[in-house]
Amino acid sequence: MRNYIKKIKKIRESKIFHIFVAESCTGGLISSKLTSLSGSSDFFEGSVVTYSNYLKNRLLKVPNTLISKYGAVSHQTALSMVKGLKKISKSEILISVTGVAGPNGGNSKTPVGCVYFGLGIKIKNKYRFTTIKKNFREKSRQKIQEKSAEFILKEIIKNLSKI
């Protein structure tokens, strides 16, 4: 994963951008990876770990009614989380992640390994938001968290060309 961070750092040499992250099931792992290289403060603005629904609501303004209706692990929650970041950060790349890292807690709708990502990209002073659902086959909590971090780092690199 270190190579992904090096690539992001290299792209930063020719483009000005910053990244802000809201993490739930990864518990800060994405932020840890993004800050693993010296000089990451050039592109990493910060993060919040909103593991509880209370903090999703309190910090990111995810409506409790949305979580009640769709669940904390859903497209709707991932989208609301990433849009909530826009209220506290001016970063060009906004990321949210919510999922079931396991080994317990899954159900038929959101099994262990189900992770939703929210992505906000600022293009010409306007954010474009999307969500992505991944079902990781791994059932180990650590593996799901690692795969989630790796996936979103690749997405960041892929989307940097749009800025």
MIZANU-252075 format. One record per residue: residue number from 0; residue in three letters; x, y, z of N, C-alpha, C, O in turn. Coordinates in steps of 0.001 Angstrom, whole numbers, m for minus. Layout:
! residues N
+-----+-----+---------+---------+---------+---------+----------+---------+---------+---------+---------+---------+---------+---------+
|   k |   r |  n_east | n_north |    n_up | ca_east | ca_north |   ca_up |  c_east | c_north |    c_up |  o_east | o_north |    o_up |
+-----+-----+---------+---------+---------+---------+----------+---------+---------+---------+---------+---------+---------+---------+
| NUM | ala |       X |       Y |       Z |       X |        Y |       Z |       X |       Y |       Z |       X |       Y |       Z |
...
+-----+-----+---------+---------+---------+---------+----------+---------+---------+---------+---------+---------+---------+---------+
! end
This chain:
! residues 163
+-----+-----+---------+---------+---------+---------+----------+---------+---------+---------+---------+---------+---------+---------+
|   k |   r |  n_east | n_north |    n_up | ca_east | ca_north |   ca_up |  c_east | c_north |    c_up |  o_east | o_north |    o_up |
+-----+-----+---------+---------+---------+---------+----------+---------+---------+---------+---------+---------+---------+---------+
|   0 | met |     813 |   m1194 |       0 |       0 |        0 |       0 |     855 |    1256 |       0 |     414 |    2334 |    m395 |
|   1 | arg |    2052 |    1092 |     439 |    2972 |     2232 |     484 |    3166 |    2844 |    m900 |    3349 |    4054 |   m1033 |
|   2 | asn |    3124 |    1990 |   m1935 |    3283 |     2490 |   m3307 |    2145 |    3421 |   m3707 |    2360 |    4375 |   m4455 |
|   3 | tyr |     939 |    3154 |   m3218 |    m192 |     4039 |   m3519 |      26 |    5416 |   m2896 |    m269 |    6442 |   m3508 |
|   4 | ile |     539 |    5420 |   m1689 |     798 |     6700 |   m1009 |    1902 |    7454 |   m1745 |    1816 |    8669 |   m1924 |
|   5 | lys |    2930 |    6738 |   m2169 |    4004 |     7375 |   m2935 |    3462 |    7977 |   m4227 |    3883 |    9058 |   m4637 |
|   6 | lys |    2535 |    7281 |   m4863 |    1949 |     7779 |   m6105 |    1123 |    9040 |   m5839 |    1198 |   10002 |   m6603 |
|   7 | ile |     342 |    9039 |   m4768 |    m443 |    10221 |   m4407 |     497 |   11395 |   m4133 |     252 |   12517 |   m4577 |
|   8 | lys |    1563 |   11125 |   m3405 |    2554 |    12169 |   m3089 |    3200 |   12701 |   m4375 |    3421 |   13904 |   m4511 |
|   9 | lys |    3492 |   11815 |   m5294 |    4105 |    12212 |   m6569 |    3146 |   13085 |   m7389 |    3558 |   14091 |   m7967 |
|  10 | ile |    1882 |   12700 |   m7436 |     883 |    13495 |   m8164 |     777 |   14885 |   m7549 |     560 |   15869 |   m8256 |
|  11 | arg |     929 |   14961 |   m6231 |     821 |    16243 |   m5518 |    1907 |   17227 |   m5954 |    1737 |   18437 |   m5806 |
|  12 | glu |    3001 |   16730 |   m6481 |    4073 |    17607 |   m6961 |    3618 |   18468 |   m8134 |    4151 |   19557 |   m8348 |
|  13 | ser |    2624 |   17980 |   m8905 |    2161 |    18742 |  m10072 |     725 |   19243 |   m9948 |     265 |   20001 |  m10802 |
|  14 | lys |      14 |   18837 |   m8910 |   m1372 |    19275 |   m8698 |   m1562 |   19667 |   m7246 |    m999 |   19055 |   m6339 |
|  15 | ile |   m2358 |   20686 |   m7048 |   m2681 |    21082 |   m5675 |   m4004 |   20441 |   m5296 |   m5023 |   20684 |   m5943 |
|  16 | phe |   m3994 |   19637 |   m4268 |   m5204 |    19003 |   m3745 |   m4957 |   18602 |   m2291 |   m3821 |   18462 |   m1836 |
|  17 | his |   m6062 |   18426 |   m1594 |   m6025 |    17944 |    m214 |   m7091 |   16876 |     m45 |   m8087 |   16854 |    m768 |
|  18 | ile |   m6871 |   15999 |     912 |   m7768 |    14873 |    1165 |   m8272 |   14970 |    2603 |   m7504 |   15245 |    3525 |
|  19 | phe |   m9570 |   14741 |    2781 |  m10168 |    14676 |    4113 |  m11027 |   13419 |    4160 |  m11742 |   13119 |    3205 |
|  20 | val |  m10961 |   12682 |    5270 |  m11572 |    11355 |    5354 |  m12476 |   11240 |    6580 |  m12150 |   11737 |    7658 |
|  21 | ala |  m13620 |   10576 |    6393 |  m14487 |    10162 |    7507 |  m14504 |    8637 |    7506 |  m14952 |    8014 |    6544 |
|  22 | glu |  m14021 |    8050 |    8575 |  m13915 |     6594 |    8650 |  m14819 |    6034 |    9732 |  m14974 |    6617 |   10805 |
|  23 | ser |  m15408 |    4895 |    9425 |  m16167 |     4159 |   10423 |  m15520 |    2783 |   10603 |  m14741 |    2585 |   11535 |
|  24 | cys |  m15834 |    1840 |    9728 |  m15357 |      469 |    9920 |  m13839 |     315 |    9818 |  m13295 |    m678 |   10301 |
|  25 | thr |  m13158 |    1254 |    9212 |  m11694 |     1174 |    9106 |  m11000 |    1815 |   10309 |   m9790 |    1657 |   10474 |
|  26 | gly |  m11731 |    2519 |   11133 |  m11229 |     3011 |   12415 |   m9969 |    3858 |   12365 |   m9212 |    3874 |   13335 |
|  27 | gly |   m9722 |    4553 |   11285 |   m8538 |     5401 |   11171 |   m7416 |    4816 |   10333 |   m6378 |    5452 |   10154 |
|  28 | leu |   m7613 |    3621 |    9824 |   m6563 |     2955 |    9046 |   m6227 |    3719 |    7757 |   m5055 |    3838 |    7398 |
|  29 | ile |   m7229 |    4228 |    7074 |   m6974 |     4978 |    5841 |   m6128 |    6204 |    6155 |   m5169 |    6505 |    5444 |
|  30 | ser |   m6484 |    6906 |    7218 |   m5718 |     8086 |    7638 |   m4298 |    7708 |    8016 |   m3348 |    8423 |    7694 |
|  31 | ser |   m4159 |    6594 |    8693 |   m2828 |     6107 |    9066 |   m1978 |    5838 |    7827 |    m802 |    6199 |    7779 |
|  32 | lys |   m2577 |    5207 |    6838 |   m1850 |     4921 |    5592 |   m1469 |    6228 |    4883 |    m347 |    6380 |    4402 |
|  33 | leu |   m2422 |    7164 |    4829 |   m2157 |     8434 |    4136 |   m1067 |    9259 |    4815 |    m427 |   10088 |    4167 |
|  34 | thr |    m851 |    9045 |    6090 |     176 |     9811 |    6821 |    1443 |    8998 |    7062 |    2291 |    9395 |    7862 |
|  35 | ser |    1576 |    7875 |    6383 |    2719 |     6997 |    6633 |    4028 |    7501 |    6026 |    5101 |    7021 |    6390 |
|  36 | leu |    3950 |    8454 |    5114 |    5158 |     9012 |    4498 |    5395 |   10436 |    4974 |    4454 |   11201 |    5184 |
|  37 | ser |    6631 |   10772 |    5136 |    6995 |    12149 |    5445 |    6523 |   13044 |    4306 |    6637 |   12683 |    3135 |
|  38 | gly |    5997 |   14202 |    4650 |    5518 |    15126 |    3629 |    4047 |   14965 |    3303 |    3523 |   15670 |    2442 |
|  39 | ser |    3372 |   14043 |    3982 |    1954 |    13817 |    3680 |    1082 |   15015 |    4058 |     m54 |   15122 |    3596 |
|  40 | ser |    1599 |   15903 |    4881 |     822 |    17105 |    5226 |     623 |   18005 |    4005 |    m211 |   18909 |    4044 |
|  41 | asp |    1365 |   17779 |    2932 |    1155 |    18531 |    1691 |    m195 |   18198 |    1045 |    m762 |   19020 |     325 |
|  42 | phe |    m710 |   16981 |    1308 |   m1963 |    16575 |     674 |   m3025 |   16063 |    1639 |   m4194 |   15981 |    1263 |
|  43 | phe |   m2661 |   15720 |    2859 |   m3644 |    15173 |    3807 |   m4051 |   16241 |    4804 |   m3243 |   16686 |    5620 |
|  44 | glu |   m5336 |   16656 |    4731 |   m5815 |    17680 |    5648 |   m6191 |   17105 |    7005 |   m5886 |   17704 |    8036 |
|  45 | gly |   m6848 |   15953 |    7016 |   m7242 |    15370 |    8284 |   m8340 |   14343 |    8124 |   m8701 |   13944 |    7017 |
|  46 | ser |   m8869 |   13923 |    9286 |   m9903 |    12894 |    9275 |  m10716 |   12940 |   10561 |  m10335 |   13557 |   11556 |
|  47 | val |  m11849 |   12260 |   10493 |  m12650 |    12000 |   11677 |  m13000 |   10517 |   11662 |  m13289 |    9944 |   10611 |
|  48 | val |  m12970 |    9909 |   12832 |  m13431 |     8531 |   12959 |  m14806 |    8611 |   13615 |  m14940 |    8909 |   14802 |
|  49 | thr |  m15809 |    8337 |   12809 |  m17189 |     8400 |   13297 |  m17722 |    6970 |   13356 |  m18554 |    6555 |   12548 |
|  50 | tyr |  m17224 |    6252 |   14318 |  m17567 |     4837 |   14449 |  m19011 |    4657 |   14906 |  m19706 |    3748 |   14452 |
|  51 | ser |  m19450 |    5518 |   15794 |  m20815 |     5401 |   16317 |  m21798 |    6201 |   15467 |  m21425 |    7176 |   14814 |
|  52 | asn |  m23045 |    5777 |   15487 |  m24098 |     6529 |   14798 |  m24246 |    7913 |   15408 |  m24543 |    8883 |   14711 |
|  53 | tyr |  m24034 |    7995 |   16719 |  m24111 |     9285 |   17405 |  m23142 |   10288 |   16766 |  m23528 |   11420 |   16477 |
|  54 | leu |  m21887 |    9877 |   16544 |  m20901 |    10790 |   15952 |  m21160 |   11040 |   14468 |  m20869 |   12122 |   13959 |
|  55 | lys |  m21706 |   10045 |   13775 |  m22081 |    10286 |   12375 |  m23084 |   11439 |   12330 |  m23006 |   12311 |   11464 |
|  56 | asn |  m24014 |   11431 |   13263 |  m25017 |    12489 |   13327 |  m24423 |   13792 |   13850 |  m24643 |   14853 |   13266 |
|  57 | arg |  m23687 |   13718 |   14925 |  m23181 |    14916 |   15607 |  m22131 |   15664 |   14778 |  m22198 |   16887 |   14649 |
|  58 | leu |  m21168 |   14936 |   14219 |  m20069 |    15584 |   13498 |  m20350 |   15781 |   12009 |  m19985 |   16803 |   11428 |
|  59 | leu |  m21000 |   14791 |   11403 |  m21191 |    14833 |    9948 |  m22623 |   15179 |    9545 |  m22939 |   15289 |    8360 |
|  60 | lys |  m23470 |   15347 |   10537 |  m24873 |    15731 |   10299 |  m25650 |   14692 |    9489 |  m26560 |   15034 |    8734 |
|  61 | val |  m25280 |   13417 |    9655 |  m26066 |    12341 |    9052 |  m27361 |   12253 |    9857 |  m27314 |   12011 |   11063 |
|  62 | pro |  m28508 |   12442 |    9221 |  m29768 |    12411 |    9978 |  m30026 |   11040 |   10626 |  m29836 |    9998 |    9998 |
|  63 | asn |  m30455 |   11062 |   11872 |  m30792 |     9814 |   12561 |  m31890 |    9066 |   11813 |  m31908 |    7835 |   11797 |
|  64 | thr |  m32806 |    9811 |   11194 |  m33887 |     9166 |   10446 |  m33336 |    8397 |    9241 |  m33870 |    7347 |    8884 |
|  65 | leu |  m32281 |    8908 |    8618 |  m31657 |     8228 |    7488 |  m31022 |    6919 |    7959 |  m31173 |    5882 |    7313 |
|  66 | ile |  m30311 |    6974 |    9086 |  m29673 |     5760 |    9619 |  m30741 |    4744 |   10020 |  m30587 |    3549 |    9770 |
|  67 | ser |  m31823 |    5218 |   10640 |  m32914 |     4315 |   11044 |  m33554 |    3649 |    9826 |  m33868 |    2459 |    9856 |
|  68 | lys |  m33742 |    4408 |    8775 |  m34428 |     3892 |    7582 |  m33551 |    2958 |    6747 |  m34003 |    1896 |    6319 |
|  69 | tyr |  m32285 |    3359 |    6515 |  m31419 |     2617 |    5596 |  m30310 |    1825 |    6280 |  m29739 |     910 |    5687 |
|  70 | gly |  m30010 |    2172 |    7510 |  m28921 |     1512 |    8236 |  m27630 |    2303 |    8146 |  m27437 |    3096 |    7224 |
|  71 | ala |  m26755 |    2084 |    9103 |  m25459 |     2768 |    9115 |  m24581 |    2303 |    7967 |  m23697 |    3035 |    7523 |
|  72 | val |  m24819 |    1098 |    7486 |  m24050 |      543 |    6371 |  m24960 |     562 |    5147 |  m25712 |    m379 |    4892 |
|  73 | ser |  m24870 |    1664 |    4394 |  m25736 |     1846 |    3219 |  m25155 |    2929 |    2315 |  m24312 |    3727 |    2724 |
|  74 | his |  m25637 |    2928 |    1071 |  m25254 |     4002 |     136 |  m25633 |    5358 |     721 |  m24858 |    6313 |     678 |
|  75 | gln |  m26844 |    5416 |    1270 |  m27369 |     6680 |    1773 |  m26502 |    7239 |    2904 |  m26227 |    8438 |    2944 |
|  76 | thr |  m26077 |    6375 |    3812 |  m25241 |     6838 |    4922 |  m23862 |    7248 |    4431 |  m23340 |    8280 |    4853 |
|  77 | ala |  m23265 |    6460 |    3548 |  m21942 |     6819 |    2998 |  m22006 |    8165 |    2283 |  m21094 |    8982 |    2407 |
|  78 | leu |  m23084 |    8395 |    1534 |  m23250 |     9653 |     815 |  m23458 |   10818 |    1780 |  m22875 |   11889 |    1607 |
|  79 | ser |  m24281 |   10606 |    2781 |  m24519 |    11665 |    3762 |  m23244 |   11982 |    4544 |  m22981 |   13144 |    4855 |
|  80 | met |  m22460 |   10966 |    4859 |  m21189 |    11173 |    5558 |  m20244 |   12038 |    4735 |  m19673 |   13004 |    5242 |
|  81 | val |  m20081 |   11687 |    3456 |  m19127 |    12428 |    2618 |  m19620 |   13848 |    2366 |  m18818 |   14779 |    2292 |
|  82 | lys |  m20925 |   14019 |    2235 |  m21467 |    15373 |    2077 |  m21299 |   16180 |    3364 |  m21123 |   17397 |    3319 |
|  83 | gly |  m21353 |   15503 |    4503 |  m21118 |    16161 |    5784 |  m19701 |   16695 |    5905 |  m19471 |   17705 |    6570 |
|  84 | leu |  m18753 |   16024 |    5268 |  m17362 |    16489 |    5294 |  m17217 |   17837 |    4610 |  m16376 |   18651 |    4991 |
|  85 | lys |  m18044 |   18066 |    3595 |  m17991 |    19328 |    2853 |  m18257 |   20523 |    3778 |  m17801 |   21638 |    3522 |
|  86 | lys |  m18997 |   20267 |    4846 |  m19331 |    21343 |    5791 |  m18177 |   21670 |    6732 |  m18173 |   22725 |    7367 |
|  87 | ile |  m17203 |   20773 |    6824 |  m16091 |    21019 |    7758 |  m14727 |   21074 |    7074 |  m13717 |   21313 |    7735 |
|  88 | ser |  m14684 |   20858 |    5770 |  m13408 |    20840 |    5055 |  m13579 |   21433 |    3661 |  m14643 |   21338 |    3050 |
|  89 | lys |  m12533 |   22029 |    3188 |  m12508 |    22555 |    1819 |  m11640 |   21683 |     913 |  m11302 |   22087 |    m199 |
|  90 | ser |  m11282 |   20497 |    1383 |  m10435 |    19603 |     595 |  m11082 |   19256 |    m740 |  m12305 |   19189 |    m863 |
|  91 | glu |  m10239 |   19041 |   m1722 |  m10712 |    18697 |   m3058 |  m11186 |   17245 |   m3157 |  m11989 |   16897 |   m4023 |
|  92 | ile |  m10679 |   16417 |   m2265 |  m11084 |    15012 |   m2242 |  m11629 |   14696 |    m858 |  m10935 |   14833 |     150 |
|  93 | leu |  m12896 |   14266 |    m832 |  m13558 |    13888 |     407 |  m13909 |   12402 |     321 |  m14416 |   11932 |    m697 |
|  94 | ile |  m13635 |   11679 |    1391 |  m13838 |    10233 |    1411 |  m14626 |    9855 |    2658 |  m14377 |   10381 |    3743 |
|  95 | ser |  m15585 |    8937 |    2495 |  m16229 |     8328 |    3666 |  m16233 |    6823 |    3472 |  m16227 |    6322 |    2348 |
|  96 | val |  m16244 |    6118 |    4586 |  m16307 |     4657 |    4535 |  m17139 |    4161 |    5717 |  m16950 |    4587 |    6857 |
|  97 | thr |  m18058 |    3258 |    5416 |  m18882 |     2627 |    6445 |  m19154 |    1196 |    5995 |  m19465 |     954 |    4829 |
|  98 | gly |  m19038 |     269 |    6903 |  m19225 |    m1118 |    6506 |  m19247 |   m2064 |    7682 |  m19243 |   m1655 |    8843 |
|  99 | val |  m19271 |   m3343 |    7349 |  m19266 |    m4406 |    8358 |  m17929 |   m5127 |    8249 |  m17721 |   m5942 |    7350 |
| 100 | ala |  m17031 |   m4818 |    9172 |  m15695 |    m5412 |    9142 |  m15663 |   m6803 |    9782 |  m14700 |   m7547 |    9595 |
| 101 | gly |  m16696 |   m7154 |   10525 |  m16776 |    m8498 |   11098 |  m15886 |   m8705 |   12307 |  m15337 |   m7739 |   12836 |
| 102 | pro |  m15735 |   m9902 |   12741 |  m16291 |   m11117 |   12137 |  m17791 |  m11295 |   12410 |  m18421 |  m12179 |   11830 |
| 103 | asn |  m18364 |  m10466 |   13284 |  m19793 |   m10531 |   13589 |  m20480 |   m9277 |   13073 |  m19824 |   m8358 |   12584 |
| 104 | gly |  m21791 |   m9242 |   13182 |  m22537 |    m8027 |   12890 |  m23184 |   m7969 |   11528 |  m23952 |   m7045 |   11263 |
| 105 | gly |  m22911 |   m8902 |   10668 |  m23517 |    m8858 |    9345 |  m24918 |   m9444 |    9337 |  m25344 |  m10098 |   10288 |
| 106 | asn |  m25626 |   m9195 |    8240 |  m26933 |    m9819 |    8022 |  m27079 |  m10077 |    6525 |  m26129 |   m9867 |    5772 |
| 107 | ser |  m28240 |  m10524 |    6087 |  m28405 |   m10871 |    4674 |  m28285 |   m9649 |    3756 |  m27830 |   m9766 |    2618 |
| 108 | lys |  m28691 |   m8483 |    4253 |  m28614 |    m7263 |    3451 |  m27204 |   m6678 |    3442 |  m26727 |   m6219 |    2404 |
| 109 | thr |  m26547 |   m6695 |    4583 |  m25180 |    m6166 |    4706 |  m24322 |   m7215 |    5423 |  m24098 |   m7125 |    6630 |
| 110 | pro |  m23850 |   m8200 |    4671 |  m23036 |    m9251 |    5286 |  m21651 |   m8750 |    5681 |  m21226 |   m7671 |    5269 |
| 111 | val |  m20972 |   m9534 |    6469 |  m19588 |    m9224 |    6806 |  m18819 |   m9056 |    5504 |  m18902 |   m9895 |    4607 |
| 112 | gly |  m18066 |   m7959 |    5410 |  m17312 |    m7662 |    4196 |  m17986 |   m6642 |    3299 |  m17391 |   m6186 |    2322 |
| 113 | cys |  m19234 |   m6273 |    3622 |  m19954 |    m5261 |    2837 |  m19492 |   m3875 |    3296 |  m19626 |   m3523 |    4468 |
| 114 | val |  m18954 |   m3105 |    2371 |  m18422 |    m1777 |    2687 |  m18915 |    m784 |    1636 |  m18870 |   m1057 |     437 |
| 115 | tyr |  m19382 |     360 |    2103 |  m19793 |     1456 |    1230 |  m18800 |    2597 |    1361 |  m18381 |    2956 |    2461 |
| 116 | phe |  m18436 |    3154 |     230 |  m17516 |     4282 |     180 |  m18245 |    5480 |    m409 |  m18985 |    5350 |   m1385 |
| 117 | gly |  m18034 |    6635 |     184 |  m18516 |     7881 |    m383 |  m17322 |    8639 |    m921 |  m16262 |    8663 |    m296 |
| 118 | leu |  m17486 |    9253 |   m2071 |  m16384 |     9980 |   m2690 |  m16903 |   11318 |   m3180 |  m17881 |   11381 |   m3925 |
| 119 | gly |  m16247 |   12384 |   m2759 |  m16568 |    13718 |   m3228 |  m15345 |   14320 |   m3889 |  m14284 |   14408 |   m3270 |
| 120 | ile |  m15480 |   14732 |   m5130 |  m14373 |    15313 |   m5891 |  m14766 |   16735 |   m6281 |  m15827 |   16961 |   m6863 |
| 121 | lys |  m13902 |   17680 |   m5954 |  m14170 |    19078 |   m6290 |  m13563 |   19369 |   m7665 |  m12346 |   19359 |   m7849 |
| 122 | ile |  m14458 |   19627 |   m8619 |  m14045 |    19918 |   m9990 |  m14605 |   21289 |  m10361 |  m15816 |   21504 |  m10333 |
| 123 | lys |  m13713 |   22209 |  m10709 |  m14121 |    23579 |  m11056 |  m15027 |   24173 |   m9983 |  m16100 |   24699 |  m10281 |
| 124 | asn |  m14585 |   24081 |   m8738 |  m15280 |    24652 |   m7578 |  m16644 |   24040 |   m7278 |  m17434 |   24629 |   m6541 |
| 125 | lys |  m16928 |   22870 |   m7837 |  m18187 |    22190 |   m7551 |  m17900 |   20724 |   m7216 |  m17154 |   20045 |   m7922 |
| 126 | tyr |  m18515 |   20250 |   m6113 |  m18308 |    18859 |   m5719 |  m19226 |   17939 |   m6511 |  m20388 |   18251 |   m6771 |
| 127 | arg |  m18667 |   16802 |   m6883 |  m19436 |    15713 |   m7482 |  m19314 |   14526 |   m6529 |  m18214 |   14120 |   m6155 |
| 128 | phe |  m20448 |   13990 |   m6153 |  m20482 |    12917 |   m5156 |  m20942 |   11610 |   m5780 |  m21782 |   11584 |   m6679 |
| 129 | thr |  m20370 |   10535 |   m5277 |  m20775 |     9197 |   m5699 |  m20551 |    8233 |   m4541 |  m19832 |    8538 |   m3589 |
| 130 | thr |  m21172 |    7080 |   m4639 |  m20915 |     6020 |   m3664 |  m20553 |    4743 |   m4412 |  m20947 |    4530 |   m5558 |
| 131 | ile |  m19803 |    3921 |   m3734 |  m19367 |     2646 |   m4300 |  m19587 |    1574 |   m3240 |  m19245 |    1763 |   m2073 |
| 132 | lys |  m20151 |     468 |   m3649 |  m20337 |     m669 |   m2743 |  m19349 |   m1768 |   m3108 |  m19197 |   m2122 |   m4278 |
| 133 | lys |  m18691 |   m2291 |   m2108 |  m17782 |    m3429 |   m2302 |  m18182 |   m4529 |   m1330 |  m18505 |   m4264 |    m172 |
| 134 | asn |  m18157 |   m5755 |   m1810 |  m18343 |    m6922 |    m947 |  m17040 |   m7699 |    m941 |  m16747 |   m8461 |   m1863 |
| 135 | phe |  m16268 |   m7496 |     106 |  m14996 |    m8196 |     212 |  m15249 |   m9617 |     694 |  m16034 |   m9837 |    1616 |
| 136 | arg |  m14587 |  m10571 |      75 |  m14787 |   m11988 |     412 |  m14116 |  m12378 |    1729 |  m14514 |  m13338 |    2389 |
| 137 | glu |  m13097 |  m11614 |    2089 |  m12381 |   m11915 |    3315 |  m13337 |  m11814 |    4498 |  m14241 |  m10978 |    4499 |
| 138 | lys |  m13145 |  m12644 |    5481 |  m14011 |   m12596 |    6665 |  m13244 |  m12141 |    7905 |  m13833 |  m11965 |    8971 |
| 139 | ser |  m11949 |  m11954 |    7768 |  m11139 |   m11447 |    8867 |  m11305 |   m9935 |    8946 |  m11224 |   m9243 |    7931 |
| 140 | arg |  m11537 |   m9425 |   10145 |  m11713 |    m7987 |   10361 |  m10538 |   m7199 |    9794 |  m10729 |   m6225 |    9066 |
| 141 | gln |   m9326 |   m7625 |   10131 |   m8120 |    m6931 |    9666 |   m8030 |   m6933 |    8138 |   m7678 |   m5920 |    7535 |
| 142 | lys |   m8343 |   m8059 |    7522 |   m8266 |    m8153 |    6051 |   m9295 |   m7239 |    5390 |   m8993 |   m6588 |    4390 |
| 143 | ile |  m10502 |   m7186 |    5938 |  m11543 |    m6321 |    5377 |  m11120 |   m4864 |    5505 |  m11298 |   m4080 |    4573 |
| 144 | gln |  m10566 |   m4501 |    6647 |  m10100 |    m3122 |    6830 |   m8960 |   m2802 |    5873 |   m8943 |   m1730 |    5269 |
| 145 | glu |   m8024 |   m3705 |    5730 |   m6891 |    m3499 |    4809 |   m7372 |   m3392 |    3360 |   m6937 |   m2505 |    2625 |
| 146 | lys |   m8263 |   m4289 |    2951 |   m8784 |    m4257 |    1579 |   m9561 |   m2967 |    1328 |   m9499 |   m2406 |     235 |
| 147 | ser |  m10290 |   m2498 |    2337 |  m11034 |    m1241 |    2211 |  m10079 |     m71 |    2010 |  m10301 |     781 |    1150 |
| 148 | ala |   m9021 |     m34 |    2805 |   m8033 |     1046 |    2683 |   m7357 |     998 |    1316 |   m7199 |    2028 |     659 |
| 149 | glu |   m6965 |    m183 |     895 |   m6313 |     m329 |    m407 |   m7247 |     111 |   m1537 |   m6830 |     822 |   m2451 |
| 150 | phe |   m8497 |    m310 |   m1471 |   m9464 |       47 |   m2508 |   m9620 |    1558 |   m2636 |   m9583 |    2093 |   m3744 |
| 151 | ile |   m9794 |    2244 |   m1518 |  m10058 |     3686 |   m1599 |   m8801 |    4464 |   m2001 |   m8909 |    5511 |   m2639 |
| 152 | leu |   m7631 |    3978 |   m1647 |   m6400 |     4628 |   m2116 |   m6305 |    4548 |   m3634 |   m5900 |    5513 |   m4284 |
| 153 | lys |   m6675 |    3407 |   m4200 |   m6694 |     3260 |   m5657 |   m7718 |    4216 |   m6274 |   m7464 |    4814 |   m7319 |
| 154 | glu |   m8868 |    4354 |   m5626 |   m9911 |     5265 |   m6130 |   m9436 |    6717 |   m6087 |   m9720 |    7497 |   m6996 |
| 155 | ile |   m8718 |    7070 |   m5036 |   m8174 |     8428 |   m4951 |   m7260 |    8688 |   m6139 |   m7393 |    9707 |   m6818 |
| 156 | ile |   m6343 |    7781 |   m6389 |   m5404 |     7931 |   m7515 |   m6163 |    8045 |   m8825 |   m5859 |    8908 |   m9648 |
| 157 | lys |   m7140 |    7186 |   m9021 |   m7935 |     7186 |  m10248 |   m8660 |    8526 |  m10446 |   m8774 |    9015 |  m11570 |
| 158 | asn |   m9141 |    9104 |   m9359 |   m9936 |    10324 |   m9456 |   m9111 |   11610 |   m9450 |   m9643 |   12681 |   m9745 |
| 159 | leu |   m7847 |   11526 |   m9127 |   m7003 |    12727 |   m9134 |   m6880 |   13330 |  m10522 |   m6624 |   14527 |  m10652 |
| 160 | ser |   m7055 |   12533 |  m11550 |   m6963 |    13059 |  m12918 |   m8120 |   13999 |  m13241 |   m8032 |   14779 |  m14189 |
| 161 | lys |   m9200 |   13936 |  m12469 |  m10377 |    14773 |  m12719 |  m10241 |   16189 |  m12145 |  m10981 |   17097 |  m12523 |
| 162 | ile |   m9299 |   16356 |  m11242 |   m9142 |    17657 |  m10576 |   m8409 |   18628 |  m11480 |   m8180 |   19775 |  m11097 |
+-----+-----+---------+---------+---------+---------+----------+---------+---------+---------+---------+---------+---------+---------+
! end
